[in-house]
Every structure is written in structure tokens, then in C-alpha cells.
Amino acid sequence: MIAGNPGGLCMPAYALDRFDTPIDASSIPPADWDMFKQRPTGDFRMLCCRAPAVLKNSQLNTQFFSHLNDECATAPETAWHIQGKTMVLEGLSQLGLTPRSEEPGRSGTQKWCADTWVQFEGRNIAIELQRSYQSLTEFRRRQARYLAGGVECYWLTRPEVFATLAKSCAQYRIRTEFGGKFPPAGYLWPLLAELPVWALESGDEPRIYGAKKTTASVPELLKAVLARRCRWEDGVWLITS
């Protein structure tokens, strides 16, 4: 994971190598770490902004990556996004997979770039982390683009974005499924079958949650995705056992 403050910006433990493979600083033997320090600038890049990374040791000799110029080009929006992306990449790596960050792809003439991407048993899987507001129309457009490219896409959003998206989904369903009239109490849960999405609370004790009090850790969600245990039921995306 990321050492340091709750935002995870102090001592990033992960960076990308020349092949866009996530590298865990703690997994590198000290002798190799010292040797890697001598590599040309640019052999390692930061997860948050893909800027050149340098290898450092803390006062307690903890190995970590740092921005070359001690400044992140995307600093105003990185804390939640970096921690979320790192947890996903770390979780997939611990499951024996080789995830990639910022993976480019194409669906016909449309290009896309997945925050995190992995192949598993012939499946292409993307997990997108949406920090800022995005309209339901844009969520659906991007989801359809992934689907057209043969990619399963799952979404994690900030809690505030999830709440706004849920309201938009409810309004969309009332308009398209119920003729503009509010359905009977307890009937409608405000999500869409085509859009697997959960909120991600970051910080010291991160967790994901959805409608109907669905809660899980990021590793639990990743295992459910790989095992096809994410199920749409009565307006809710459930993580089943």
C-alpha cells in the first residue's frame, strides 16, 4: 500500500516500469534497488501523472518512489485517485495477475485509456476510477465504448459522485421505465444494469459500498469481478459469495 498520510501522497510504494507494469518498491531487494537507482531517468514513472520517478530511501530505509521535481502535475486531484488506483493494481497483483495502468485501446474509431486494466481467462477487464462529476450520459457513453471494444468495465467513484449518479439513474429510470411517474415505495433502487458502479471511500480504512448497504473491501470486489460474482438484482449491483 501507500505509506504516509491518509491521502497516500507521502511515500508512494508503486510506480510503472518501461513496460507500464506496476512495480512494488517493497518487493525489490535492497541490492537491486541501489542498482536501479543508477538507471536513466524515465525508466520508472509515477502512477499519478506518468512523470519521471526517482527511487529513494526514507530515514528508516523504506524504499519508495518520488517525483523527479518533487511536484505532481495533477496534484489537485490525485489523493483519492492515486490511492484507489494503487489499491486496484496492488490487489490484482496479489492475485497473481499482471495489471496495467493507463492502458490505451480502441473500439472502432473511438480511442480509450483505462485507469486500470487486466486480462484474465480470456477476459479484458477495466476498472475506472471517477473522481470528478460526470453526467450519466457520459458514463453510459464511455461504458458503451468499452463494451464495443470487448472490455468489461467496472466503476469506482468518490462517494459524492456516487450520490449524484444515483439520483441521475433514478430520474432516468422514472422517465424511461415508469412513464415519468414515481414507482411504488421500495420498488426502485437507483442504479442501471448496464453500469456496474460502487462508491470508494479512501483514507486509512478504505471500503467500497453501493445501494442496499452493499459493502466490501477493494480486494473482495476484485475477487468477485474475476469470479463473476457481481450480480445485478432489483436495481442493485450486488457482490455475492
C-alpha positions in Angstrom: 0.0 0.0 0.0 1.0 3.7 0.3 2.9 4.7 3.3 2.5 8.2 4.8 -0.5 10.4 5.2 -4.2 9.4 4.6 -4.1 10.8 1.1 -1.3 8.5 0.2 1.0 11.2 -1.2 4.0 10.9 1.1 5.9 7.8 0.0 4.3 6.1 -3.0 5.2 2.4 -3.0 4.3 1.8 -6.6 5.5 3.1 -10.0 5.4 2.0 -13.6 8.4 0.4 -15.3 9.3 0.8 -19.0 6.6 -1.7 -20.0 3.9 0.0 -17.9 3.9 -2.8 -15.4 3.3 -1.7 -11.8 6.4 -2.2 -9.6 6.1 -2.5 -5.8 9.1 -0.8 -4.2 9.0 -3.1 -1.1 9.3 -6.2 -3.3 12.7 -5.1 -4.8 15.8 -6.5 -2.9 17.9 -3.7 -1.5 20.9 -4.5 -3.7 18.7 -4.3 -6.8 17.1 -1.1 -5.6 20.6 0.5 -5.3 21.4 -0.7 -8.8 18.0 0.6 -10.2 18.9 4.0 -8.8 21.6 4.2 -11.5 19.2 3.7 -14.4 18.5 6.6 -16.7 15.7 9.0 -15.7 12.4 7.9 -17.2 12.9 4.1 -16.7 10.3 4.5 -13.9 7.2 6.7 -14.0 4.8 7.9 -11.3 1.3 6.3 -11.3 -0.5 9.6 -10.8 0.8 11.6 -13.7 3.4 9.3 -15.5 6.1 11.9 -14.8 9.7 10.5 -14.3 10.1 8.8 -10.9 13.2 8.6 -8.8 14.0 5.8 -6.3 14.6 6.9 -2.7 15.0 5.6 0.8 13.4 7.2 3.9 15.3 7.8 7.1 14.0 4.4 8.2 15.4 2.9 4.9 11.9 2.4 3.5 12.1 2.1 -0.3 9.7 4.4 -2.2 9.3 6.4 -5.4 9.2 10.1 -5.7 8.5 12.7 -8.4 11.7 13.9 -10.1 10.9 17.5 -9.3 9.1 16.9 -6.0 5.9 18.1 -7.6 2.9 16.3 -9.3 1.4 17.8 -12.4 -2.0 16.6 -11.3 -1.6 17.4 -7.6 -5.1 19.0 -7.0 -6.9 15.7 -7.9 -4.5 13.0 -7.0 -5.1 11.8 -3.4 -8.3 9.8 -4.0 -7.3 8.7 -7.5 -3.8 7.6 -6.6 -4.9 5.6 -3.6 -7.7 4.0 -5.5 -5.6 3.1 -8.5 -2.8 1.7 -6.3 -5.2 -0.4 -4.3 -6.7 -1.9 -7.5 -3.2 -2.6 -9.0 -1.9 -4.0 -5.8 -5.0 -6.2 -5.3 -4.8 -7.6 -8.8 -1.0 -8.2 -8.5 -1.5 -10.1 -5.2 -4.0 -12.3 -7.1 -1.1 -13.3 -9.4 -2.2 -11.2 -12.3 -0.3 -8.5 -14.3 -2.4 -5.4 -14.3 -1.6 -2.3 -16.3 -2.2 1.4 -15.7 -3.4 3.9 -18.2 -3.9 1.1 -20.8 -4.8 2.5 -24.3 -7.3 0.8 -26.5 -9.7 1.3 -29.4 -13.4 0.5 -30.1 -13.7 1.0 -33.8 -12.7 4.6 -34.4 -13.0 5.6 -30.7 -10.0 5.5 -28.5 -10.0 5.0 -24.8 -7.5 4.7 -22.0 -8.4 2.6 -19.0 -7.2 3.7 -15.5 -6.5 0.0 -14.7 -6.7 -2.9 -17.0 -6.1 -6.7 -16.7 -6.6 -9.8 -18.7 -8.0 -12.9 -17.0 -9.0 -16.2 -18.6 -9.6 -14.5 -22.0 -11.5 -11.6 -20.5 -10.4 -7.9 -20.8 -11.3 -6.1 -17.6 -11.1 -2.3 -16.9 -11.7 -0.7 -13.6 -12.3 3.0 -13.9 -11.9 5.5 -11.0 -14.0 8.6 -11.4 -13.1 11.3 -9.0 -15.0 14.3 -10.5 -18.6 14.9 -11.6 -19.6 13.1 -14.8 -23.0 13.1 -16.3 -25.0 9.9 -16.6 -24.9 10.4 -20.4 -21.1 10.4 -20.3 -21.0 7.3 -18.0 -23.2 5.4 -20.4 -21.2 6.6 -23.5 -17.9 5.5 -22.0 -19.4 2.2 -20.8 -20.8 1.5 -24.3 -17.4 2.3 -25.8 -15.7 -0.3 -23.6 -18.4 -2.8 -24.4 -17.9 -2.3 -28.1 -14.2 -3.0 -27.6 -14.9 -6.3 -25.8 -13.9 -4.9 -22.4 -15.8 -5.4 -19.2 -15.8 -2.1 -17.3 -16.5 -1.6 -13.6 -16.6 1.8 -11.9 -15.4 3.2 -8.6 -16.4 6.8 -7.8 -16.0 9.2 -4.9 -19.0 9.0 -2.5 -20.2 12.4 -3.6 -20.1 11.4 -7.3 -21.9 8.1 -6.5 -24.7 10.0 -4.7 -25.2 12.3 -7.7 -25.0 9.5 -10.2 -27.7 7.5 -8.2 -30.1 10.4 -8.4 -29.5 10.7 -12.2 -30.1 7.0 -12.6 -33.3 7.2 -10.7 -34.6 10.1 -12.8 -33.6 8.2 -16.0 -35.4 5.1 -14.9 -38.5 7.0 -13.8 -38.6 8.7 -17.2 -37.8 5.6 -19.4 -39.3 2.8 -17.4 -42.2 4.3 -15.5 -43.6 6.9 -17.8 -42.4 9.8 -15.7 -44.3 8.6 -12.6 -42.6 7.6 -9.4 -42.9 3.8 -8.8 -44.4 2.2 -5.6 -42.3 2.8 -2.5 -39.4 0.3 -2.2 -39.6 -0.7 -5.8 -36.9 1.4 -7.4 -33.2 1.2 -6.5 -31.5 4.0 -8.4 -28.8 2.2 -10.5 -28.6 0.8 -14.0 -28.0 -2.8 -15.1 -25.6 -1.6 -17.8 -23.4 0.3 -15.3 -21.6 -1.7 -12.5 -20.6 1.1 -10.1 -19.7 1.5 -6.4 -18.5 4.3 -4.2 -15.0 4.1 -2.9 -14.2 5.7 0.5 -10.4 6.3 0.6 -8.2 7.1 3.6 -6.8 4.9 6.4 -9.7 2.4 6.2 -10.8 2.3 2.6 -14.0 0.5 1.6 -16.5 0.4 -1.2 -20.2 0.5 -0.9 -23.3 0.5 -3.1 -27.1 0.5 -2.8 -28.9 -1.7 -0.3 -26.0 -1.4 2.2 -23.6 -3.4 -0.1 -20.1 -3.1 1.4 -16.8 -4.7 0.7 -13.1 -4.1 0.6 -11.3 -3.5 -2.7 -9.7 -7.0 -2.7 -13.2 -8.5 -2.1 -14.6 -6.6 -5.1 -11.7 -7.6 -7.3 -12.1 -11.3 -6.4 -15.9 -11.0 -7.1 -15.2 -9.4 -10.5 -12.9 -12.2 -11.5 -15.2 -14.9 -10.3 -18.2 -13.3 -12.0 -19.9 -12.7 -8.6 -21.0 -9.2 -9.3 -24.7 -9.5 -9.9 -27.5 -7.1 -10.9 -30.6 -7.7 -8.9 -33.7 -5.5 -8.4 -31.8 -2.3 -9.3 -28.7 -3.0 -7.2 -25.2 -4.3 -8.1 -24.5 -7.0 -5.5 -21.3 -8.7 -4.6 -22.3 -12.3 -3.9 -20.5 -15.1 -2.1 
